[in-house]
Amino acid sequence: MLGLILLILFKAGGLPLVNYTLYLPLNTTVINVSLPVVPIPDTIEAVNDSTGAPIPVSLYPNDTLVIFAFGGGYVSIMYYGNYTFNGKVLLYSFNVSSTTNVTIVFPPYVIPFNLPLSIVSYRIINGSTLVVTLPPGRYTIQYAYVPKGLLTSTTTTTPTTTASTTTTTMTTTSTSTSTSSITSSPTSTVTQTAVVTSSTTSSITTTSPQSTSTVTSTAPSTTSTSTSATRPPPVSNSVSPLYITVAVALIVIVSVVVMLSRRRAIEAVEDVTSMM
């Protein structure tokens, strides 16, 4: 029997998964294998690497696995290793006893705490997976397990302040022109101009990442300017004294003319009568 590969992975909950590959000589009938990590019973499987067929095995005391004859060749033994959890330091641990190199793959959620100083090699895959190879020997592997749901990335956000000012100005100009004409009076023009200015200023200040919002509002102000030309009072309809004097003179003249005309007519009638 020749041990070739001992690979230890980690599953959910920090449970170690052991994959141990052996080479058995041809015509092997029954062979006993000392497992490198204490197994959890009923999790052991043995597979013929050439055919993929399962091989019957039996676990005996002292972590000895009996493999029954299958004709020899490569066989892979897979099982979950038994581990210990220390609640005081929140660390997991298991023992390894191997006659071949031990390769341990630490995913991001499994953090190694105590590793042997005699490391054959190590490498990092995808920036987060640590692969460590140890020489043959007996080791106690300690590690911490962080659930995948608690793995978060830290993002630093610089608070920013945004100020927004809005100014609205509304100007309304109203012009009204009226013309009135009265006999014997000049034309009067009235112009009214109204200017209305409405100014609204709002300032909004927002600070992130905190939800802080400050709103400052200035009530609208209205300025009204009205320019009006005062219209003079209308001219009275009464007749001037000059017009009265002229009218009286005309009446007197007409009366005199009428009286003279009547007198002449009477005298003419009398002359005609005397001649007859």
MARZALO-628094 format. One record per residue: residue number from 1; residue in one letter; y, x, z of N, C-alpha, C, CB in turn. Coordinates in steps of 0.2 Angstrom, whole numbers, plus 5000, padded with zeros to 4 digits. Atoms other than C-alpha are relative to their C-alpha. Glycine has a CB too. Layout:
BEGIN
NODE     k   r    n_v    n_u    n_w   ca_v   ca_u   ca_w    c_v    c_u    c_w   cb_v   cb_u   cb_w
NODE   NUM   A      Y      X      Z      Y      X      Z      Y      X      Z      Y      X      Z
...
END
This chain:
BEGIN
NODE     k   r    n_v    n_u    n_w   ca_v   ca_u   ca_w    c_v    c_u    c_w   cb_v   cb_u   cb_w
NODE     1   M   4994   5004   5000   5000   5000   5000   5006   5004   5000   5000   4995   5006
NODE     2   L   4994   4997   5001   5017   5006   4995   5006   4996   5001   5000   5005   4994
NODE     3   G   4994   5004   5000   5033   4999   5001   5006   5002   4995   5003   4999   5007
NODE     4   L   4996   4998   5005   5046   4999   4987   5008   4998   5002   4998   4997   4993
NODE     5   I   4993   5003   4999   5061   4988   4991   5000   4995   5006   5003   4996   4993
NODE     6   L   4999   5005   4994   5068   4980   5007   5007   4998   4999   4999   5004   5007
NODE     7   L   4993   5003   5001   5083   4969   5003   5001   4994   5005   5001   4997   4993
NODE     8   I   4999   5006   4995   5091   4958   5017   5007   4997   4997   5001   5004   5007
NODE     9   L   4995   5004   5001   5103   4945   5012   5002   4995   5006   4999   4995   4993
NODE    10   F   4998   5004   4995   5113   4932   5022   5001   4993   4997   5006   5002   5004
NODE    11   K   4999   5007   5002   5112   4913   5020   5005   4996   5005   4993   4996   5000
NODE    12   A   4996   5004   4996   5122   4899   5028   4999   5000   5007   5001   4992   4997
NODE    13   G   5002   5000   4993   5124   4900   5046   4999   5007   5003   4995   4996   5002
NODE    14   G   5002   4993   4998   5122   4919   5046   4993   5002   5000   5003   5002   5006
NODE    15   L   5008   4999   4999   5103   4918   5044   4998   5005   4995   4996   4993   4998
NODE    16   P   5002   4995   5004   5096   4934   5037   4994   4998   4995   4998   5006   5003
NODE    17   L   5005   5001   5005   5085   4932   5021   4997   5007   4998   5002   4996   4994
NODE    18   V   5003   4994   5002   5072   4946   5019   4996   4999   4994   4995   5002   5006
NODE    19   N   5004   4999   5006   5065   4951   5002   4996   5007   5000   5004   4999   4994
NODE    20   Y   5004   4994   4999   5051   4964   5004   4995   5001   4994   4996   5001   5007
NODE    21   T   5004   4999   5006   5043   4971   4988   4995   5006   5002   5004   5001   4994
NODE    22   L   5005   4995   4999   5026   4980   4989   4996   5001   4994   4995   4998   5006
NODE    23   Y   5005   4999   5006   5014   4988   4977   4993   5001   5004   5002   5006   4996
NODE    24   L   5007   5000   4998   4995   4985   4981   4996   5003   4995   4998   4993   5003
NODE    25   P   5004   4997   5005   4982   4995   4973   4995   4995   4997   4995   5006   5003
NODE    26   L   5004   5005   5004   4970   4987   4961   4993   4999   5005   4998   5002   4993
NODE    27   N   5006   5001   4997   4954   4979   4968   5001   5000   5008   4995   5005   4999
NODE    28   T   4999   5001   4993   4962   4976   4985   4998   4994   5003   5008   5001   5002
NODE    29   T   5002   5007   4997   4954   4963   4996   5004   4997   5005   4992   5001   5003
NODE    30   V   4996   5002   4994   4963   4961   5012   5004   5006   5002   4996   4996   5005
NODE    31   I   4996   4994   4998   4978   4971   5018   5005   4997   5005   5004   5003   4994
NODE    32   N   4995   5002   4994   4989   4970   5034   5006   5003   4998   4997   5002   5007
NODE    33   V   4993   4997   5001   5008   4972   5032   5004   4999   5006   5003   4996   4994
NODE    34   S   4996   5001   4995   5019   4975   5046   5007   4998   4998   5001   5007   5004
NODE    35   L   4994   5003   5003   5035   4965   5042   5006   5004   5004   5001   4993   5002
NODE    36   P   4995   4996   4998   5051   4975   5044   5005   4996   5005   5004   5003   4994
NODE    37   V   4995   5005   4996   5061   4960   5052   4995   4995   5003   5006   4998   4996
NODE    38   V   5004   5005   4997   5053   4948   5065   5002   4993   4996   5002   4999   5007
NODE    39   P   4999   5006   5004   5050   4932   5054   5001   4994   5004   4994   5000   4995
NODE    40   I   5001   5007   4997   5053   4914   5058   4994   4997   4997   5007   4996   4998
NODE    41   P   5006   5003   5003   5036   4906   5056   5001   4994   4995   4995   4998   5006
NODE    42   D   5000   5006   5005   5032   4894   5042   5005   5001   4995   5001   4994   5003
NODE    43   T   4995   4999   5005   5046   4902   5031   4997   5006   4995   5007   5002   5003
NODE    44   I   5002   4994   5003   5035   4916   5024   4997   4997   4993   4995   5004   5004
NODE    45   E   5004   5001   5007   5030   4916   5005   4999   5006   4997   5005   4995   4995
NODE    46   A   5002   4994   5004   5021   4929   4995   4999   4998   4993   4994   5003   5003
NODE    47   V   5000   5002   5007   5022   4929   4976   4997   5006   4996   5007   4997   4997
NODE    48   N   5002   4995   5004   5013   4939   4963   5005   5001   4995   4993   4998   4996
NODE    49   D   4994   4999   5004   5027   4947   4953   4998   5000   4993   5003   5007   5002
NODE    50   S   5003   5000   5007   5016   4948   4937   5000   4993   4997   4994   5004   5000
NODE    51   T   5001   5007   5002   5012   4930   4936   5004   4995   5003   4993   4999   5001
NODE    52   G   4997   5005   4997   5023   4921   4948   4996   4996   5004   5005   4997   4996
NODE    53   A   5005   5005   4996   5008   4913   4957   5001   5002   5007   4993   5001   4997
NODE    54   P   5000   4999   4992   5009   4911   4976   4993   5004   5002   5001   4994   5003
NODE    55   I   5006   4997   4997   4997   4922   4986   4999   4998   5007   5001   5008   5000
NODE    56   P   5001   5002   4993   4989   4916   5002   5001   5005   5005   4993   4997   5001
NODE    57   V   4998   4995   4994   4995   4925   5018   4999   4996   5006   5007   5002   4999
NODE    58   S   5000   5002   4994   4993   4923   5036   5003   5004   5005   4992   4999   5002
NODE    59   L   4996   4996   4995   5004   4928   5051   4996   5001   5006   5007   4997   5001
NODE    60   Y   5003   4998   4994   4996   4937   5066   5005   5002   5005   4994   5005   4998
NODE    61   P   4995   4997   4995   5003   4943   5082   5003   5007   4998   4996   5000   5007
NODE    62   N   4997   4994   5001   5014   4958   5083   5003   5000   4993   4995   5006   5000
NODE    63   D   4997   5000   5007   5022   4952   5066   4996   5003   4995   5007   5003   5001
NODE    64   T   5005   4997   5005   5007   4957   5056   4999   4995   4995   4994   5003   5003
NODE    65   L   5002   5005   5006   5005   4948   5039   4994   5002   4997   5006   4999   4995
NODE    66   V   5006   4999   5003   4988   4947   5032   5001   4997   4993   4994   4997   5003
NODE    67   I   5000   5003   5007   4988   4946   5012   4993   5001   4998   5005   5005   4996
NODE    68   F   5007   5000   5002   4972   4941   5005   5000   5003   4992   4997   4993   5000
NODE    69   A   5001   4997   5006   4965   4949   4989   5002   4996   4994   4993   5002   4999
NODE    70   F   4998   5004   5006   4973   4944   4972   4999   5005   4994   5007   4998   5001
NODE    71   G   5001   4996   5005   4968   4959   4962   5005   5006   4999   5001   4996   4993
NODE    72   G   4995   4994   5000   4982   4971   4966   5006   4999   4996   4996   5006   4998
NODE    73   G   4994   5001   5003   4999   4974   4959   5006   5000   5004   5000   4995   4994
NODE    74   Y   4994   5001   4996   5017   4970   4964   5000   4993   5003   5006   5001   4996
NODE    75   V   4999   5006   4997   5020   4957   4977   5006   5000   5004   4993   4999   5005
NODE    76   S   4993   5001   4996   5036   4950   4985   4999   4995   5005   5005   4998   4995
NODE    77   I   5001   5004   4994   5036   4944   5002   5007   4997   5002   4997   5004   5006
NODE    78   M   4994   5003   4999   5051   4932   5006   5000   4996   5007   5003   4996   4994
NODE    79   Y   4999   5005   4994   5056   4924   5023   5006   5001   5003   4994   5002   5005
NODE    80   Y   4994   4999   4996   5070   4921   5035   4998   5004   5007   5002   4993   5002
NODE    81   G   5001   4996   4994   5072   4934   5049   5002   4996   5006   5003   5006   4999
NODE    82   N   4997   5003   4994   5074   4929   5067   5005   5004   5003   4994   5000   5005
NODE    83   Y   4995   4996   4997   5090   4934   5075   5002   4997   5007   5006   4999   4995
NODE    84   T   4997   5001   4993   5099   4934   5092   5007   4999   4999   4998   5005   5005
NODE    85   F   4993   5001   5000   5116   4927   5095   5002   5001   5007   5002   4992   4998
NODE    86   N   4997   4998   4993   5126   4934   5110   5007   4996   5000   5002   5007   5000
NODE    87   G   4994   5004   4999   5139   4920   5115   5006   5003   5003   4998   4994   5004
NODE    88   K   4995   4997   4997   5149   4932   5125   5005   5004   4995   4998   5005   5006
NODE    89   V   4996   4996   5005   5154   4943   5111   5000   4997   4993   4997   5007   4999
NODE    90   L   5001   5004   5006   5150   4930   5097   4997   5004   4994   5007   4997   4998
NODE    91   L   5003   4996   5005   5139   4942   5088   4993   4999   4999   5001   5008   5002
NODE    92   Y   5007   5000   5002   5122   4941   5079   4997   5006   4999   5000   4995   4993
NODE    93   S   5004   4994   5001   5109   4954   5078   4993   4999   4999   5001   5004   5007
NODE    94   F   5007   5000   5001   5092   4958   5072   4998   5007   4999   4998   4996   4994
NODE    95   N   5003   4993   5000   5080   4973   5072   4997   5001   4993   4995   5001   5006
NODE    96   V   5003   4998   5006   5074   4982   5057   4996   5007   5001   5005   5002   4994
NODE    97   S   5004   4994   5000   5059   4994   5056   4997   5001   4994   4995   4999   5006
NODE    98   S   5002   4999   5007   5056   5001   5039   4998   5007   4998   5005   4997   4995
NODE    99   T   5002   4993   5003   5047   5015   5030   5003   5002   4994   4992   5000   5000
NODE   100   T   4996   4999   5006   5058   5013   5015   5007   4999   5001   4997   4995   4994
NODE   101   N   4993   5001   4999   5076   5012   5012   5002   4993   5001   5004   5002   4993
NODE   102   V   4998   5007   4998   5085   4996   5018   5007   4999   4997   5000   4999   5008
NODE   103   T   4994   5002   5004   5098   4988   5007   5002   4993   5003   4999   4999   4992
NODE   104   I   4997   5006   4997   5109   4975   5016   5006   4998   4996   5002   5001   5008
NODE   105   V   4994   5003   5003   5121   4964   5007   5004   4995   5004   4998   4996   4993
NODE   106   F   4995   5003   4996   5136   4958   5017   5005   4996   4996   5004   5004   5005
NODE   107   P   4995   5004   5004   5145   4943   5009   5006   4999   5004   4997   4993   4999
NODE   108   P   4994   5000   4997   5163   4939   5013   5000   4997   5007   5005   4997   4996
NODE   109   Y   5000   5004   4993   5158   4927   5028   4996   5004   5005   4998   4993   4998
NODE   110   V   5004   4996   4995   5147   4940   5036   5003   5007   5001   4993   5001   4998
NODE   111   I   4996   4994   4999   5157   4955   5044   4995   5004   5004   5006   4998   5004
NODE   112   P   5004   4995   4996   5146   4970   5050   5004   5003   5006   4998   5006   4995
NODE   113   F   4996   4998   4994   5151   4975   5067   4997   5007   5003   4999   4995   5006
NODE   114   N   5003   4994   4998   5139   4989   5071   4994   5003   4995   4996   5000   5007
NODE   115   L   5005   4997   5005   5130   5000   5058   4998   5007   5001   5003   5000   4992
NODE   116   P   5002   4993   4999   5120   5016   5059   5005   5005   4996   4993   5001   4998
NODE   117   L   4996   4995   5003   5130   5032   5055   4996   5003   4994   5002   5005   5005
NODE   118   S   5004   4997   5005   5116   5038   5044   4999   4995   4994   4993   5002   5002
NODE   119   I   5000   5004   5006   5121   5028   5028   4999   5004   4994   5007   4996   5000
NODE   120   V   5002   4997   5006   5113   5033   5012   5006   4999   4995   4994   4998   4997
NODE   121   S   4994   5002   5005   5127   5024   5001   5002   4993   5002   4997   5001   4993
NODE   122   Y   4997   5007   4999   5138   5009   5001   5004   4999   4994   5004   4999   5006
NODE   123   R   4995   5002   5006   5148   5000   4987   5002   4993   5002   4996   5000   4994
NODE   124   I   4997   5007   4999   5159   4984   4986   5000   4997   4993   5007   5001   5003
NODE   125   I   5001   5004   5006   5155   4971   4973   5006   4994   5000   4993   4997   4999
NODE   126   N   4995   5006   5001   5169   4959   4967   5005   5000   5005   4997   4993   5000
NODE   127   G   4995   4999   4995   5181   4966   4980   4999   4997   5007   5006   4997   4997
NODE   128   S   5001   5004   4994   5173   4956   4994   4992   5001   5003   5001   4993   5000
NODE   129   T   5007   5000   4998   5154   4959   4995   4998   5008   5001   4995   4997   4995
NODE   130   L   5002   4993   4998   5148   4975   5004   4992   5001   5000   5002   5002   5007
NODE   131   V   5007   4998   5000   5131   4983   5000   4999   5007   5003   4998   5000   4992
NODE   132   V   5001   4994   4996   5125   4996   5012   4992   5002   4999   5002   4999   5007
NODE   133   T   5007   4998   5000   5109   5006   5010   4999   5005   5006   4998   5004   4993
NODE   134   L   5001   4996   4995   5101   5014   5025   4993   5003   4999   4999   4996   5007
NODE   135   P   5006   4996   5001   5087   5027   5026   4994   4997   5004   5001   5007   5002
NODE   136   P   5005   5002   4996   5070   5023   5033   5001   5001   5008   4993   5003   4998
NODE   137   G   4999   4999   4993   5070   5020   5052   5000   4993   5004   5006   5004   5002
NODE   138   R   4999   5006   4996   5073   5008   5066   5007   4999   5002   4995   5000   5007
NODE   139   Y   4993   5002   5000   5090   4999   5067   5001   4993   5004   5004   5001   4994
NODE   140   T   4998   5007   4998   5099   4985   5076   5006   4999   4996   5001   5000   5008
NODE   141   I   4994   5001   5005   5111   4977   5064   5004   4994   5004   4998   4997   4993
NODE   142   Q   4995   5005   4996   5126   4967   5073   5005   4998   4995   5003   5003   5006
NODE   143   Y   4995   5003   5005   5138   4956   5063   5003   4994   5003   4996   4999   4993
NODE   144   A   4997   5006   4998   5149   4942   5065   5000   4995   4994   5008   5001   5002
NODE   145   Y   5000   5005   5005   5148   4926   5055   5006   4995   5000   4994   4996   5001
NODE   146   V   4995   5005   5001   5163   4916   5049   4999   4995   4995   5007   5004   4998
NODE   147   P   5002   5005   5005   5160   4899   5041   5004   5000   4994   5001   4993   5004
NODE   148   K   4997   5000   5006   5165   4898   5023   5007   4995   5000   4996   4998   4994
NODE   149   G   4994   5005   5000   5177   4883   5027   5006   5003   5004   4998   4994   5003
NODE   150   L   4995   4997   4996   5187   4894   5039   5003   5006   4996   4998   5003   5006
NODE   151   L   4997   4994   5003   5190   4908   5026   5006   4997   4996   4995   5003   4995
NODE   152   T   4994   5002   5004   5208   4905   5020   5004   5006   4998   5004   4995   5005
NODE   153   S   4996   4995   5002   5220   4916   5011   5007   4999   5003   5001   5000   4992
NODE   154   T   4994   5001   4997   5237   4919   5019   5005   5001   4995   5001   5006   5006
NODE   155   T   4995   5000   5005   5252   4915   5009   5007   5000   5004   5000   4994   4995
NODE   156   T   4993   5000   4996   5270   4920   5015   5005   4998   4995   5001   5008   5001
NODE   157   T   4995   5003   5004   5284   4910   5009   5006   5001   5003   4999   4992   4999
NODE   158   T   4993   4999   4998   5302   4915   5010   5004   4994   5000   5003   5006   4996
NODE   159   P   4996   5006   5000   5313   4901   5016   5006   5000   4995   5002   4998   5007
NODE   160   T   4995   5000   5005   5325   4896   5003   5005   4994   5002   4998   4999   4993
NODE   161   T   4995   5006   4999   5341   4885   5005   5003   4999   4994   5005   5003   5005
NODE   162   T   4996   5002   5006   5348   4875   4991   5005   4995   5002   4994   4996   4995
NODE   163   A   4994   5004   4999   5365   4867   4992   5002   4996   4994   5006   5003   5003
NODE   164   S   4998   5004   5006   5370   4853   4980   5006   4996   5002   4994   4995   4998
NODE   165   T   4994   5003   4999   5387   4846   4979   5002   4996   4994   5006   5005   5001
NODE   166   T   4998   5004   5006   5392   4831   4968   5006   4997   5001   4994   4994   4999
NODE   167   T   4994   5003   4999   5409   4825   4965   5001   4996   4994   5006   5006   4999
NODE   168   T   4999   5005   5005   5413   4809   4956   5007   4998   5000   4995   4994   5001
NODE   169   T   4993   5002   5000   5431   4805   4951   5001   4995   4994   5005   5006   4998
NODE   170   M   4999   5006   5004   5436   4788   4943   5007   4999   5000   4996   4994   5002
NODE   171   T   4993   5002   5001   5453   4785   4936   5001   4994   4996   5004   5006   4997
NODE   172   T   4999   5006   5004   5459   4768   4930   5007   4999   4999   4997   4994   5004
NODE   173   T   4993   5001   5001   5476   4766   4922   5001   4993   4997   5002   5005   4995
NODE   174   S   4999   5007   5003   5482   4748   4919   5008   4999   4999   4999   4995   5006
NODE   175   T   4993   5000   5002   5498   4745   4909   5001   4993   4998   5002   5005   4994
NODE   176   S   4998   5007   5002   5506   4727   4908   5007   5000   4997   4999   4996   5006
NODE   177   T   4993   5000   5003   5521   4724   4897   5001   4992   4998   5000   5004   4993
NODE   178   S   4998   5007   5001   5530   4707   4897   5007   5000   4997   4999   4996   5006
NODE   179   T   4994   5000   5003   5545   4702   4886   5002   4993   5001   5000   5002   4993
NODE   180   S   4997   5007   5000   5556   4687   4890   5007   5000   4997   5000   4997   5007
NODE   181   S   4993   5000   5004   5571   4681   4879   5003   4994   5003   4999   5000   4993
NODE   182   I   4996   5005   4998   5584   4670   4886   5007   5000   4996   5002   5000   5008
NODE   183   T   4994   5000   5004   5599   4664   4876   5006   5003   5004   5002   4992   4999
NODE   184   S   4994   4997   4997   5615   4674   4879   4998   5005   5005   5005   4995   5003
NODE   185   S   5002   4995   4995   5604   4687   4889   4996   5006   4996   4996   4997   5006
NODE   186   P   5004   4995   5003   5597   4704   4884   4993   5000   5001   5003   5007   5002
NODE   187   T   5007   5000   4999   5578   4707   4882   4998   5005   5006   4997   5003   4993
NODE   188   S   5002   4997   4994   5569   4712   4898   4993   5002   4999   5001   4996   5006
NODE   189   T   5006   4998   5000   5554   4723   4898   4997   5003   5006   4999   5006   4994
NODE   190   V   5003   4998   4994   5543   4726   4913   4993   5004   4999   4998   4994   5005
NODE   191   T   5006   4996   5001   5530   4740   4913   4997   5001   5007   5002   5007   4996
NODE   192   Q   5004   4999   4994   5517   4741   4927   4995   5005   4999   4998   4994   5004
NODE   193   T   5005   4995   5001   5506   4756   4929   4996   5001   5007   5003   5007   4997
NODE   194   A   5004   4999   4994   5492   4757   4942   4995   5006   4998   4996   4994   5002
NODE   195   V   5004   4995   5001   5482   4773   4944   4995   5000   5006   5003   5007   4999
NODE   196   V   5005   5000   4994   5466   4772   4955   4995   5006   4999   4996   4993   5000
NODE   197   T   5004   4994   5000   5457   4788   4959   4995   4999   5006   5004   5007   5001
NODE   198   S   5005   5001   4995   5440   4787   4968   4996   5007   5000   4995   4994   4998
NODE   199   S   5004   4994   4999   5432   4803   4974   4995   5000   5005   5005   5006   5002
NODE   200   T   5006   5000   4996   5415   4805   4981   4997   5007   5000   4995   4994   4998
NODE   201   T   5002   4994   4999   5409   4821   4988   4994   5000   5005   5005   5005   5002
NODE   202   S   5006   5000   4996   5391   4823   4994   4997   5007   5000   4995   4995   4998
NODE   203   S   5003   4994   4999   5383   4839   5001   4993   5000   5003   5004   5005   5004
NODE   204   I   5007   5000   4998   5364   4841   5002   4997   5007   5001   4995   4996   4995
NODE   205   T   5002   4993   4998   5357   4856   5011   4992   4999   5002   5004   5004   5005
NODE   206   T   5007   5001   4998   5338   4858   5011   4997   5007   5001   4996   4997   4994
NODE   207   T   5003   4993   4999   5328   4873   5019   4993   4999   5001   5003   5002   5007
NODE   208   S   5007   5000   5000   5310   4876   5016   4998   5007   5003   4997   4999   4993
NODE   209   P   5006   5005   5000   5296   4879   5022   5001   4994   5005   4994   5003   5001
NODE   210   Q   4999   5005   4996   5303   4868   5036   5003   4994   4997   5004   5002   5007
NODE   211   S   4997   5006   5003   5307   4850   5032   5006   4999   5003   4995   4994   5000
NODE   212   T   4993   5001   4997   5325   4851   5036   5005   4998   4995   5003   5006   5004
NODE   213   S   4996   5003   5005   5337   4840   5027   5007   4998   5003   4997   4994   4996
NODE   214   T   4993   5002   4998   5356   4839   5030   5004   4997   4995   5003   5006   5003
NODE   215   V   4996   5004   5005   5366   4826   5021   5007   4999   5003   4996   4993   4999
NODE   216   T   4993   5001   4999   5385   4826   5022   5003   4996   4995   5004   5007   5001
NODE   217   S   4997   5004   5005   5394   4812   5014   5007   4999   5002   4996   4993   5000
NODE   218   T   4993   5002   4999   5413   4809   5012   5001   4994   4997   5005   5006   4997
NODE   219   A   4999   5007   5002   5418   4791   5011   5005   5000   4994   5003   4996   5006
NODE   220   P   4995   5000   5006   5427   4787   4995   5007   4998   5002   4997   4994   4995
NODE   221   S   4993   5001   4999   5446   4788   4995   5003   4997   4994   5003   5006   5002
NODE   222   T   4996   5003   5006   5457   4777   4984   5007   5001   5001   4998   4992   5000
NODE   223   T   4993   4999   5000   5474   4781   4979   5003   4996   4995   5002   5008   4999
NODE   224   S   4997   5005   5005   5485   4768   4971   5007   5001   4999   4998   4993   5002
NODE   225   T   4993   4999   5001   5501   4771   4963   5003   4995   4995   5002   5007   4996
NODE   226   S   4998   5005   5004   5511   4757   4956   5008   5001   4998   4999   4993   5003
NODE   227   T   4993   4999   5002   5527   4759   4946   5003   4993   4996   5001   5006   4995
NODE   228   S   4998   5006   5003   5537   4743   4942   5008   5000   4999   4998   4994   5005
NODE   229   A   4993   5001   5001   5554   4740   4934   5002   4994   5002   5001   5002   4992
NODE   230   T   4997   5007   4997   5564   4727   4943   5004   4997   4994   5005   5002   5006
NODE   231   R   4997   5004   5005   5569   4713   4931   5006   4997   5003   4995   4995   4997
NODE   232   P   4994   5004   4997   5587   4707   4933   5000   4993   4999   5006   5003   4995
NODE   233   P   5000   5007   5000   5590   4689   4937   5003   4997   4993   5004   4997   5006
NODE   234   P   4998   5003   5006   5592   4678   4922   5007   4998   5000   4996   4994   4998
NODE   235   V   4993   5002   5001   5610   4674   4916   5001   4992   5001   5003   5002   4993
NODE   236   S   4999   5007   4999   5617   4657   4922   5002   4997   4993   5005   4999   5005
NODE   237   N   4999   5004   5006   5618   4643   4909   5007   4997   5000   4995   4995   4999
NODE   238   S   4993   5003   5000   5636   4638   4914   5004   5003   4995   5003   5001   5007
NODE   239   V   4995   4998   5005   5650   4639   4901   5006   5003   5003   5002   4993   4996
NODE   240   S   4995   4996   4998   5663   4652   4903   5007   4995   5000   5001   5006   4995
NODE   241   P   4994   5004   5000   5681   4645   4907   5004   5001   4994   5005   5003   5006
NODE   242   L   4997   4999   5007   5687   4652   4890   4998   4995   4996   4999   5007   4997
NODE   243   Y   5003   5005   5005   5675   4640   4881   5003   4993   5002   4993   5000   5001
NODE   244   I   4997   5007   4998   5682   4625   4892   5007   5000   4997   5000   5000   5008
NODE   245   T   4993   5001   5003   5700   4629   4887   5000   4999   4993   5004   5007   5002
NODE   246   V   5000   5001   5007   5696   4630   4869   4998   4993   4998   4996   5005   4996
NODE   247   A   5002   5007   5002   5687   4614   4869   5005   4995   5002   4993   4998   5005
NODE   248   V   4995   5005   4998   5701   4605   4878   5005   5000   4995   5003   5001   5007
NODE   249   A   4994   5000   5006   5714   4611   4865   4997   4997   4994   5001   5008   4999
NODE   250   L   5002   5004   5006   5703   4605   4851   5000   4993   5001   4993   5003   4998
NODE   251   I   5000   5007   4999   5701   4588   4859   5007   4997   4999   4997   4998   5007
NODE   252   V   4993   5002   5000   5720   4587   4861   5002   4999   4993   5005   5004   5004
NODE   253   I   4998   5000   5007   5723   4592   4843   4997   4994   4996   4998   5007   4997
NODE   254   V   5003   5005   5004   5711   4580   4836   5003   4993   5002   4992   5000   5002
NODE   255   S   4997   5006   4998   5718   4566   4847   5007   4999   4997   5001   4999   5007
NODE   256   V   4993   5000   5003   5736   4570   4840   4999   4998   4993   5004   5006   5001
NODE   257   V   5000   5001   5008   5730   4570   4822   4998   4993   4999   4995   5005   4997
NODE   258   V   5002   5007   5001   5721   4553   4824   5005   4995   5002   4994   4999   5005
NODE   259   M   4994   5005   4999   5736   4545   4832   5005   5000   4995   5003   5002   5007
NODE   260   L   4995   5000   5006   5748   4551   4818   4997   4997   4994   5001   5008   4999
NODE   261   S   5003   5004   5006   5735   4545   4805   5001   4993   5001   4993   5003   4999
NODE   262   R   4999   5007   4999   5735   4528   4813   5007   4997   4999   4997   4998   5007
NODE   263   R   4993   5002   5001   5754   4527   4814   5002   5000   4993   5004   5005   5004
NODE   264   R   4998   5000   5007   5756   4532   4796   4997   4994   4996   4998   5006   4997
NODE   265   A   5004   5005   5003   5743   4519   4791   5004   4993   5001   4993   4999   5002
NODE   266   I   4996   5006   4998   5753   4505   4801   5006   5000   4996   5001   5000   5007
NODE   267   E   4994   5000   5003   5769   4510   4793   4999   4998   4992   5004   5007   5000
NODE   268   A   5001   5002   5007   5762   4509   4775   4998   4993   4999   4994   5004   4998
NODE   269   V   5002   5007   5000   5755   4492   4779   5006   4995   5000   4995   4998   5005
NODE   270   E   4994   5003   4999   5772   4486   4785   5004   5000   4994   5004   5002   5006
NODE   271   D   4996   5000   5006   5781   4492   4769   4997   4996   4995   5000   5007   4998
NODE   272   V   5003   5004   5005   5769   4483   4758   5001   4993   5001   4992   5001   4999
NODE   273   T   4999   5007   4998   5771   4467   4768   5008   4998   4998   4999   4999   5007
NODE   274   S   4993   5001   5002   5790   4468   4766   5002   4999   4993   5005   5005   5003
NODE   275   M   4999   5000   5007   5790   4470   4748   4997   4993   4997   4997   5006   4996
NODE   276   M   5003   5006   5003   5780   4454   4745   5005   4995   5002   4993   4999   5003
END
